[in-house]
Every structure is written in C-alpha cells, then in structure tokens.
C-alpha cells in the first residue's frame, strides 16, 4: 500500500475518486496530463494495494475508494509510534 501511495499521480487519482466515486479511467484521464493507458496502470496499482474496488458496468469499469487499508496503516503507525515513544523515554531516563 505504501508503494502505491508513494506516487503523486496515484495520490491524485485516489483523491479524485474519493471526491467523485464511480469514476471511469476515461473520466479520470481527462483531468490529468497523462494518457488513459497510464491512468489504467496507476488504477491497477491502487486496486492491487486494496485502495480501490472495481465494478464493471457493461464496457465501463468504475472505481470506488476503499479506505480500510488506510485505517490499518494508521493503526500500525500508531502502534509503532507508541513503541518508539517508550524507547525514547527509556533512553532519556538513562541519559538524563
């Protein structure tokens, strides 16, 4: 997931889809200075990371933001941050 979010184009796509659910790759490409094929490739990376759901409607594929992986990442970062806070407090006590 972090790899998918490391690209600024992917972050822009994710923001656009969060603001306008059920967007198609063609609709999204119209708003960006890259080709539709490039948009589809980025959407695939976001989908593989679990950040998007795809729904086929006839010939169109529509994308919807799925925030659950972000919540999982925030929970993990909070836990790791708490562990580091404890380690730094121990270090301060030993050095102080």
N, C-alpha and C positions, 0 to 999 in steps of 0.2 A: 504494500500500500504506500509506503513512504517513497518508493521508487516511482510509482505512478504520480504521486503528488509533487515530485521534485521538478517536473517540467512546467514552466509557466503557461504554456499553451493548454496543457491538461487542466491546470488550475482554472484557467479562464473558461474552458469548456464546462467544467464542473459547476462553476458559479452561474454560467448561463443556463444550464439545465436545472439547477436548483431554483432559479428565478422563473423559468418557463418550462415546467415539466412536460413531457411527451414531445419534446423537440426531435426533429429528424436530423440526420447528418447534413442534408442539403440545407436545411434552415440554419443550422449552426455554422456551416461553411460560409454562408452569405455574410456573416458578421465578422469573419476573421480573414486575415490576409494570406490564407493557405488554401490549398486545394481540398476538394471534398474527400479525395482519397486519403490525404494526410489526416483530415478530421476523423475519418473512419478508423484509421490506425490508432490514433490517440484514444478514441472511444473504446476500442478493443482493450487497450492497456488499462483504462479505468474500469471496464467491465470485469476484466481478469482479476483486478485488485478488489473486486466486490463493491465498488463505489457506485456502480450503475446497474440497473436492470434494463434488459431489452425486451420489447414487446413488438411482435410482428403484427402489422395490420395490413393485410394484402401484400403489396410490394414494398410498403414502407416499414422501416424499423424505427420505433420510437424509444427514446431513452428517458429513464427516470432515476433521479438521485436516490441512493440508499445510504443513509448516514450511519448505520450501525457500525461499520468498520472504523469510522472516525471515533465513535464513542469508546470502542475497545482500545484504540490507540491512546486516547486521553486517559483512560483508566490505567493503562500500562505506564504512561509517562508520569502520572501522579504517584503511582507506587514506586517507581524508580527514583523520582524526585524526593520522596519521603525517605527512602533508604540513604540517599546522598546527604540529605539534611542531617540524619542521625550520625552518619560517618563524620561529617564536618563538625558537628557538635562535640563528638568524642575527641577529634583532633584539636579543637580549640581548648578543651579542658586540659588535654595533655601538654599543650604548648603554653597555655596561659598560666 
